[in-house]
Amino acid sequence: MSARQQLRLDIIVKLEMGVMDRPTAALVLNVSQRTLKRYIHDYRDAGILSCLHGNQGKAPHVKISEDLKDLCMKLMREKYYDFNMLHALDKINQDLDVNIKREVFRNWCHEKGLVKRHRKRRKKPRYYRVRMQQEGLMIQMDGSHHKWFGGFESCLIVVIDDATGEIASAEFFKGETTFGCLKVLKNLVKKKGAFNILYVDKAGVFGGVKRTGFSQVERALGELGTQVIYANSPQAKGRVERLFETLQDRLIPEMRIAGVRTFRQANKFLQQVYLPQLHNPKFSCDPESPISAYRPQSLHQDLDSIFCVKEYRKVGKDHTISFEGTKYMLSNKFEFSIASQRIEIRIADTGKWYAQYGEQKIDLIKVKKLAKSAA
């Protein structure tokens, strides 16, 4: 299944689950509402097969019989083994009074390993994907490990708007961590608002194959109503992949001239000098539609409580929980028992954490372990 077919399937499934509306789906797939309606109808009738071409997997009516193929390969192996392919094909067509095409015969020879001179196989064809029409409709995100500054390896995490090519948020970290990705996304939402789709690879931090069905990034964006779509190849998210080539070519020497040596200096130069003055004005473009797809942040939304790591603990019958090897007692006064309920632990990137039950913050008292008496 191609990247385009996979994207179509992902969008239709999200529509059927009710987590995406039709106008947004039509924009992402770059089709009309009528075509989208046909896609949905086909999916309901045929399921995943509706995304495949009707002739896929079918043998063409002009396919040559297996008996003739085996006979040709036998002659090639036993009689014309020292001929080049074109020469052998001329002889076989003459001997059998057939008209086998050059490319068909070449594929047969490659399949059986009967090629005298192997040539480097051409790369798989990749096709240009049209940009999204609106700013904020799709955001691409990735991290690049490189010796960006100071002679040691660090990771630059970047989010780029698919419609404009603008680097909307970026920061240097020691690695591509959950906290780093959450911080970059939080800065973007603070600056411009919530976006519609995050397009990323299948790395575990984004909820890919290593953490199928859950990741902190996927959970946080779900609370904002943002969908996460996974690319099946690096080429599928080529804009952010090619971006790192540009940054390695331009950002590194700019930081060298500026004397950048530490993370603090690097992030300050990146966010205050390079992006607003040197990169975005030169490499970004205007979106096709002037209407932004960013959704303004609600006044009631606490982004710190969304873009954090959340874990859950079960309340014991004695109203205690365990976290990081330590037992804590819930000191809040409850009208009814909350034993067997789940307490939410919210952990910030600073390492600080607190407990939450619904809308109520939980006060915890550390339970001291008594020393064992000597026997």
N, C-alpha and C positions, 0 to 999 in steps of 0.2 A: 504494500500500500504506500503510495507516494505521500510526501509531506502535505500536499494540498488535500488529498483524500482524507488523511488523518485529521487535519484541521477541521474539515467539513464534518467528519464523524463526531469529533469532540464537541463542536458547537451544537449539532442536532441533539446529542445526548443531553447536554446542559439545558436545551430548550424543553425537552421532554420531561426533565426533572423539575422544571419550573424555576431554575436558578438564573436564567438569562431571558431577557425579553427579545421579541422578534426584531424590533428596529436595530438594536445593538448587534444581533446576530447577522442581519443583512449587511450592516456596515463592515463587520469583520470579514465576512465571506465575499464582500464586494459583488453582491447579487441583488436583484430586485426582490420586492416582497412576493411577487408571483412565483419567481424561481424558488425562493425559500419555502413557500407553501408546497411546491412540488417536491422539494427535498424531504420535507417532513412527511408528506403522504407516502413517498417511496420508502422511507425508513420504517414507517408503521407497517407497510406491506411486506417488505423483504429484510428488514433489520440491517445488519452491517453490510450485507451484500449490495444494498442500494447505493453505496459509495463507490462501488467498483464498476468498471465499464462492462457492458453486457457481453462483450466478446472475450473478456478476460478468462483465460483457462481453456478456451475452446480451440480445437485444432482447425486451421484454415482449410478450406475446401480444396486448395491446390497442394496440400501437403504430400510429399513423396512417400511412398510406402517404405516400411521398415526393411522389407526384403531387398529392395533396390539399394537402400542405404548400406545394408550389411554386405552386399555384393561389391559395391564400390570400395568400401573400406578393406575388404579382403584383397581386391586387386591392388590397392594402394600399399597394403602391408606386405604382400608376397611378390608382386611383379614390378611395381613402380616405386619401391621404397627409396630409391636414390634420385627420384625426379623431384623437382620443385612442384609446388601445388598447381600452378597454372599449366605447366607442361603435362603433369599427370592427369589433370582434368580434361585437357584436349584428347589425350589417349583414351581415357575411359569413355568419354562421349562418343568417340569414334568406334571403340570396340563394342559398346552396348547399344549404339544407335539411339542415344537419348540426348537431352539438352539440359543438363544440370547447370544451374547458375553458379557463378563464381563464389558469391557470399555464402550460399547454402553449403557448397563443398568445403569452403574454408572453415565454417563452423563445425562440420563433421570432423574434419582433421584435427581441429583444436580439442574437440570433445574426446577423441581417441588418442590424443598425444602423438599424432603423426606429422607434426610440423618440423621441418628441418631447421629453420631459423626463426626463433621466437622474437617477436617484436613487443615492445612495451605496450601493454593494453591502454587504450585511451581512457581518460577519466570519465566517470559517470556524468551525464549532462545535468547541469543545474540551470534553473530558469529564474529570471528576475521576478520578484514579487512586488506588486504595486504597494506603495506606502498607504497607511491608513489615512482616511480623509480628515480626521479631526485630531487636534492635539489632546492628549489624555485618553484616547481610546485604547491604545495598546502601548505598554511600556516593556522594553527588553532590559534584562538584568543579567550581569555576569561578573565574575571576578578573575583577575589575572595575577598570577604569581610571577614576580620578576625582580631583578635588582634595580629598583626604581631610583633609589638614592642611598647614599651612605655606604655603598659596597656590600650590603646584605640584602637578602631576599625579603620582600614584603608583598602584600596583596592589595591591589586596588580594586575596590568594588564600585561598579558604575551602573547607573540606570539611564537609559537613553530613550527619548520619545520617538516612536516609530514614524510619526507623521512629519516631524520637523528635523530629526537628527540631533536635537539639542541634548546635551548632557544635563539632565535635570537635577541630579544629585550624585555625589561621588565622595569617597573617603578612603584613606590608606589604613590598613589594619595589619596585624601580624599574620593573619590567615583568613580564609573564607569561612567565617564562623556564623552561627545563628544570630548572635548578638550584633555582629557587624552588619549583616543583611537587614535586620530589623531596624537598626539605627539609620541606615541610608534610606530605607523606605519611609520611616517616620519623618525624616527631614523633608522628603519630597511631599508628603501629605500636608505637613505644616506649611510648606511654601506655596503649593498650588492647589491642594485638595485631593480627594480620593479619585483614583483613576479606575478604568473599567476592567482591563485585562493585563496580567503580568505574563510575559512570554519568556520562559527560561528553559535551561536544559534539565536533564533528569538527575542532577546531583541530589544527594541525600538531604542537604540542607533545605531544598525546595520541595521535598516530598516525593522525590523520584523513586527509582527501583529499590533503593536502600531503606526508604521509609514510606513504602506505598500506603497511601490513604491518610497519612498524617505527617505534618511538620509544623513547627512553630510559625514559620513564615506563612504557610498555607492557612493555618488557623487564624492568625492575625488579620490577614487580608479578607478572609471569610467574614470576620466581624464587621469589616467595612463594606461588604457587598462586592468585593473585587474577585474576579475569577482568575485561576492559575491554569495556564495551558503549557504543556511540555513539548518542546521541539524534539524531533526524532533524529536530527543530525546537526552538526555545527553550522552547516550551510543554511539550514532553515532559519537560523537567527544570525544571518551573516552581517547585519548592520552593526551589532555590538561586537562581533568577532573582528571585523575590519577596523573598528574603532580603536582597538588595542594596538594595532599596527601603527596607526597614526599617533597615538599617545606615546608609544615607545620611541617613535622617531622624533617627536617634537617636545614632549613634556620633559623627558630625561635631560636633554641638554639645557633646556630653560632652567630647570632646577639646579643643574650644576653651576650655571653662570650666577644664579641667585644665592649660591652657597648653602643650599638646603642639605642638612645632615640628619635631622631628627624627624620623628613622626609629627610632632607639633608644628615644626617649620614647614614640612611637606604639605600637611592639610591646610594650613593657613595660606600658603602660596597657591595651592590648587584651587581653593574655593574663593579666594579674594582677588587673585591676579590672573591665573591662567584661564580658568573657565569663562569668567565674565568679560575679559579683555582680549584674550588671544585665541581661544578655541571657538566658543559658541558664535561670536559675530562672523567668523570666517566659514565655518562648516555647517551651520544650521540653515534651514530654509523655511519658507512660509508654508503652512498647511494648506491643503486644497480648500478646506472649509474654514471660514473665520470664526465659527462657533466652537468654543472649547467644550470638550467632553469631561473635563475635570468637574467633580462634584464638590461644592464648598463644604468645608468641615463644619459639622454641627457644633453649636456652642456647648451642647451637653456631652460631647465626646471627649473623653480623657485619653489622649493618644498614648500617654505613659502606661496606662492600664491595658492598652491593646497591644502595643509593640514591646512586649516583655515575654519572658518564658513562663509558661503556666504549667504547673504540675498539680496533681490532685491526691489527697490523702483521705482515707476513710476514718470517720470518728468512731472511737471505741466506745464500749458500754459505759466506761468510766469517764467519758468526755475528754479523752486524750488523743493526740495524734503523734506519729513519729515522722521526723524529717532529718535527713543527713545523719542518721544514727543516734539522734537525740529525741527523748520523749518530752512532749509539751502538753500542759493542761490548759483547756479553754476556760478563761476566767470570766467571760461574758455571762450575764444572767439571761437565760432563755425561758420563755413561758412553757414550752414543751421540750422534751428531750430531742436532740438531733443525733442520737447514736445511730450509726450505720449510714449517715449522710456523708457526702463528699465535701471536703474543705478545699478551696482553691488556693494554691501557693503561687504568688506572683513574684518573680525574681527579676531584678533590674540588672543592667550590664555592669553596674558597680559591685554586684555581689549581694547587695541588700535585698531583703525579701520581707513580705508580710502575708498574712492569711486573710482570706475573704470568704464569707458565706452569704451568697446572694448580694444584696447591697450593703451588708453590714461588715465592717472591719472587725476581725477577731483579735482579741488580746490574748497572748500566750504567755504562760509561765513555765519556765524550764523546770522539769522534775529532776531533782538531784538523786543520783544513785547512792545508796548506802554502802559503805565499805564492808566487806565480808569480815566477820570476826575470825580471829586466829583460832585454829583448832586446838 
